[in-house]
Structure formats: structure tokens, C-alpha cells
Amino acid sequence: MSRVRVPTMGMVVEGETEYYALPLLHRGTNAIPGCPAIRTTNLGGIGSHLTPAGIAKMAAPRIKTHLIAGHKPVILCLDREQRPECAGAFAQAILTALRGQVSREQAADVHVVIADRTFEAWILADAVGLAKRKHFIRAPKFHCFEGSMGERQLKGTVELTRLLGREYRKTGDGPRLFGELDYQVARDWGRGKRGSRSFDKLLRTLGV
């Protein structure tokens, strides 16, 4: 009997934290039903100085590798950081630049999702739940962290350190906390809600 091949989509990320965290949407203890398998590749940082064209040039070889391997669609997932553009406009500018790097046929399978402002905002979108489930030692005082630069302009690391009661370790704590999220709560955004619009965008792009 032949083995059924599970569809796998590709994801290109800019850091080690996302590299280990995002596949948990498919295979973690809180995996989302129907989420495709995710194969990640890591750009190793892109720097906030790079233009959309520079980002596209850097990411295109890894995107093409996924496409050739049959990992479709491919999502380029980056942080907005301190850039003044809104997440949607930044994503569109990169996507437009990428269309000059891949073929017309390939472009239909390429998407860009921007965490607003960083991956940590997605963890903090369920900060209340993480506190209730004893992953934090205290509950958050902020309401919604999406788009915030955070205390000392450090985009969530100060807040996570305070909630944990010790220094937040990005590559260790990031994937662990992400795997403990209630993803449906974290994606529930809108007036008066705590969730992340950009995380919801990621999940919708994944088809879940």
C-alpha cells in the first residue's frame, strides 16, 4: 500500500525563534486542525535597513527552493519592527518586489505576512490566557499589544520579562510560549479585543 503524501507548505522566516515556533501550528500539542505541515527556512536576520527590493532579493532563492520542492504555497514571514509603514503596506511592497524575482506562475503561490511589530506580539495576544494557565507569574496590564513598540521601544521583550518574572530568552521561551497559545484567542482581533490582526492574517494565509 502506498503512503499518502501529506501536503507541505513552505515558510521563509527571518530568525531562529520563528523557525522553531511556527511549525508547531501543525505538530504542536495545541496544533490547529487542518493546518498543513510547515517546512521553515531561516534567513538569519534581514536588518531593518533593507528596502522591500533588498528583502525580496535576499528571500527569493529560498522561496524558489521551496517551490521547486513542491512546498506550496510559500509564505515569507517577517517582522515590521520599527518601520513606519503599516504591516499591510510593507507586505504588499515586498510582494510586488518578489514578483520581479520569481516567474508569473510561481508568484501565485507566494505570500508575505508581517508580524506587527514582532513575533512577540503574537505571544502577547494571548497573554491573559498564558497567565491563567500558569505560564506567566502575573497577568498583563496592557490590553492589546498589536502594533506596539512596547516599553523602552523593545517591542515586547520587556513586557515578557515582567510577565515571566525573569529575563525573556527569545530562542528558548519564544517557541515554548508560542506552543502553549490558544491560537483562536490570539487571532481574535477587533474593537475591544486583545488578539493580533497580523497573526490572524498568517492563519488565514495557511487556510485555517
C-alpha positions in Angstrom: 0.0 0.0 0.0 1.4 3.4 -1.0 1.9 6.0 1.7 -0.4 9.1 1.4 1.8 12.2 1.0 0.8 15.0 3.4 0.8 18.4 1.7 3.6 20.6 3.0 3.8 24.4 2.6 7.0 26.4 2.8 7.7 29.3 5.1 10.7 31.6 5.0 11.4 33.4 8.3 14.0 35.8 9.5 15.0 34.3 12.8 15.6 31.2 14.8 12.6 31.8 17.1 10.1 31.7 14.2 12.0 28.8 12.6 11.2 26.6 15.6 7.9 28.1 16.6 5.7 28.3 13.5 5.8 24.6 12.6 4.1 24.0 16.0 0.9 25.3 14.4 0.8 21.9 12.6 2.5 19.5 15.0 2.5 21.0 18.5 0.3 19.9 21.4 -2.1 22.7 20.5 -1.9 22.1 16.8 -4.7 23.6 14.7 -6.9 21.0 13.0 -6.4 21.2 9.2 -3.2 23.2 9.4 -0.8 22.0 6.7 2.6 20.7 7.5 5.1 23.6 7.6 8.7 23.4 6.3 10.7 26.5 7.5 13.9 28.0 6.3 15.7 30.8 8.1 17.1 34.0 6.6 19.2 34.6 9.7 18.0 38.2 10.1 17.4 40.8 7.5 18.1 44.1 9.3 15.6 46.9 9.5 17.5 49.0 7.0 16.7 46.7 4.0 14.3 48.0 1.4 11.4 45.8 0.1 13.5 45.2 -3.0 16.5 44.2 -0.9 14.4 41.8 1.2 12.9 40.3 -2.0 16.4 39.7 -3.5 17.5 38.1 -0.2 14.5 35.9 0.2 13.8 34.8 -3.4 16.4 31.9 -3.6 14.9 30.3 -0.5 11.4 30.8 -1.8 12.3 29.2 -5.1 13.8 26.2 -3.3 10.5 25.6 -1.5 8.6 25.9 -4.8 10.9 23.5 -6.6 10.5 21.0 -3.7 6.7 21.3 -4.1 6.2 23.1 -0.8 3.2 25.3 -1.8 2.2 27.9 -1.0 5.2 29.7 0.3 4.9 32.4 3.0 7.6 34.9 3.7 7.1 35.8 7.3 8.9 38.9 8.7 8.7 41.5 11.5 7.6 45.0 10.9 10.0 46.2 13.6 10.1 50.0 13.9 9.3 50.6 10.2 6.8 53.5 9.7 4.8 51.6 7.0 1.7 49.7 8.2 2.1 45.9 8.1 -0.2 45.6 5.1 1.6 48.2 3.0 5.0 46.8 3.9 3.9 43.3 2.9 2.5 44.5 -0.4 5.7 46.3 -1.2 7.8 43.2 -0.6 5.3 41.0 -2.6 5.5 43.4 -5.5 9.3 43.3 -5.5 9.2 39.5 -5.3 7.2 39.3 -8.5 10.3 40.5 -10.2 12.3 37.7 -8.7 10.0 34.7 -9.5 8.1 33.6 -12.5 4.5 34.6 -13.1 3.4 31.0 -12.4 5.4 30.9 -9.2 4.1 34.3 -7.9 0.6 32.9 -7.4 2.0 30.6 -4.7 4.0 33.3 -2.8 2.6 35.3 0.1 4.0 37.8 2.6 2.9 38.1 6.2 4.2 40.8 8.6 4.1 40.4 12.3 3.1 43.7 13.9 5.6 44.6 15.2 7.4 41.4 16.0 6.8 37.8 16.6 6.5 38.6 20.4 3.2 40.4 19.7 1.7 37.1 18.7 2.6 35.6 22.0 1.3 38.6 23.9 -2.0 38.3 22.0 -2.9 35.5 24.5 -1.0 36.9 27.5 -4.1 36.7 29.7 -4.6 33.1 28.8 -0.9 32.2 29.3 -1.1 33.8 32.8 -4.3 31.9 33.7 -2.5 28.6 32.6 0.5 29.5 34.8 3.0 30.1 32.0 3.4 33.7 33.4 3.6 34.6 37.1 1.4 37.6 36.6 -1.3 38.9 34.3 -0.7 41.7 31.8 -1.6 45.3 32.5 -1.9 46.2 28.8 -5.0 45.4 26.7 -3.8 44.7 23.2 -0.2 44.7 22.1 -0.6 44.6 18.4 1.5 47.3 16.7 3.0 48.5 19.9 6.7 49.4 20.3 6.4 48.5 24.0 8.3 49.7 27.0 11.8 51.1 26.1 10.9 50.6 22.4 11.9 46.9 22.7 8.7 45.5 21.1 7.5 43.1 23.8 10.7 41.8 25.4 10.4 44.0 28.4 6.7 43.0 28.9 7.5 39.3 28.5 10.4 39.6 31.0 7.9 41.2 33.5 5.2 38.5 32.9 7.7 35.7 33.2 9.4 37.1 36.3 12.8 36.6 34.7 14.6 37.6 31.5 12.8 36.6 28.4 15.0 34.3 26.3 13.9 34.7 22.7 15.0 31.5 21.2 14.1 29.4 24.2 11.0 31.0 25.6 9.6 32.2 22.2 8.8 28.7 20.7 7.8 27.3 24.1 5.3 30.0 24.8 4.0 30.0 21.2 3.3 26.3 21.5 1.1 27.0 24.6 -1.1 29.6 23.0 -4.8 29.3 22.5 -4.5 30.2 18.8 -8.1 31.1 18.4 -7.9 33.6 21.2 -4.6 35.0 19.9 -6.1 35.7 16.4 -9.4 37.3 17.7 -8.8 40.9 16.9 -11.1 44.0 16.6 -12.5 46.8 18.7 -12.2 45.9 22.4 -10.4 42.6 21.8 -6.9 41.6 22.7 -5.9 39.5 19.7 -3.5 40.1 16.8 -4.7 41.1 13.3 -1.4 40.1 11.8 -1.5 36.6 13.4 -5.0 36.2 12.1 -3.6 37.1 8.7 -1.0 34.3 9.0 -3.6 31.7 9.9 -5.9 32.8 7.1 -3.0 32.5 4.6 -2.4 29.0 5.9 -6.1 28.3 5.2 -7.1 27.7 8.8 
